[in-house]
Amino acid sequence: MLDIIIIGGGPIGLACALQAQKAGFNFVILEKGTLVNSLYNYPTTMTFFSTSEKLEIGGFPFATTHPKPNRADALEYYRRVALSQNLPLKLFEEVTEVTRSDGKYHVATTKGIYEAKYVIVATGFYDICVNLDIPGEDLPKVRHYYQDPHFYTLQKVVVVGASNSSVDVALETYRKGAEVTMVVRGNEIGTRVKYWVRPDIVNRIKEGTIKAYFNSSLKAIREYEVDIETPDGIVTIPNDYVMAMTGYKPNFDFLSKIGIRLSEDGKYIPTYNANTMETNLPGVYLAGVVVGGMDTHLWFIENSRIHAEMILQDIVNKENQRNAYLRYDD
């Protein structure tokens, strides 16, 4: 039997693993995709808002020649840390069930069953997109993920949203020759957009090279056109691709399935102790952005790295108390 099972092989899952290794625990990391799967699926041109030192885990320096690291830098860093420390990774192995009996957790995956005293859930939020829930969203031309701008050369592209991802898609596809139209629910580009990028998109909209409909929403998608609801009524424009950068959410079904309580206010915030990160399930912890529910802007790598220390300190305390009780009982 293992001491700890870590569900999720992203940066925070790896941070928990490094703390578990430091404390001398026997553990395994279960990841349904590749190593740091969410980062791997980021756009190829993506640049982090944070500096490299704020993305470091386990005290290992993150060296880069860029002022702010990009996707390739991050993949290289986390891979080197994981491999150099021989972290016990089980990749492409999805957890399907977590149950408890006889004082231990049984974690079933697509490849087997593991047992442990403690479980850490660090599953992130990037694998499930927030849908538009409009006619035509299931057409092949609708994309919720974006990789590279070259594909959209000379295409009529509608970008839904005004966040960092939306702005990156709009600017990059525009500069590769796409005809870009943005559909923005609010009255301006998001205030959280990277400070060195926001003036660029604002100026492109102002000069008209990127068209933007503010206070508007996409209402229907068809094979060669879309309908946009604007303050002046429905506008129909020709369209080849829709980039629905509408955000992502944690796997709430999985959290509920294993017994973690979620708030009923539409935010689906899981129940956890803010001092230890332990959930309503004894010995089951949450780490990283998953603790924020639908508020995925609350936690990042840089401010949730500390969850690893908090969780492992609580597990150490529990084990010390348990061992002290066993010695007393003897």
Sequence and secondary structure as in RCSB ss.txt:
>XXXX:A:sequence
MLDIIIIGGGPIGLACALQAQKAGFNFVILEKGTLVNSLYNYPTTMTFFSTSEKLEIGGFPFATTHPKPNRADAL
EYYRRVALSQNLPLKLFEEVTEVTRSDGKYHVATTKGIYEAKYVIVATGFYDICVNLDIPGEDLPKVRHYYQDPH
FYTLQKVVVVGASNSSVDVALETYRKGAEVTMVVRGNEIGTRVKYWVRPDIVNRIKEGTIKAYFNSSLKAIREYE
VDIETPDGIVTIPNDYVMAMTGYKPNFDFLSKIGIRLSEDGKYIPTYNANTMETNLPGVYLAGVVVGGMDTHLWF
IENSRIHAEMILQDIVNKENQRNAYLRYDD
>XXXX:A:secstr
 EEEEEE  SHHHHHHHHHHHHTT  EEEE SSSTTHHHHTS TT B SS GGGG  TT     SSSS BHHHHH
HHHHHHHHHTT  EE S  EEEEEEETTEEEEEESS EEEEEEEEE   STTEE     TTTTSTTEES    GG
GGTT EEEEE  SHHHHHHHHHHHHTT EEEEE SSSSS TTS TTTHHHHHHHHHHTSSEEE S EEEEE SSE
EEEEETTEEEEEE SEEEE   EE  HHHHHHHT  B SSSS  B B TTT BBSSTTEEE SGGGGTT TTS  
HHHHTHHHHHHHHHHHHHHHHHHHHHHHH 
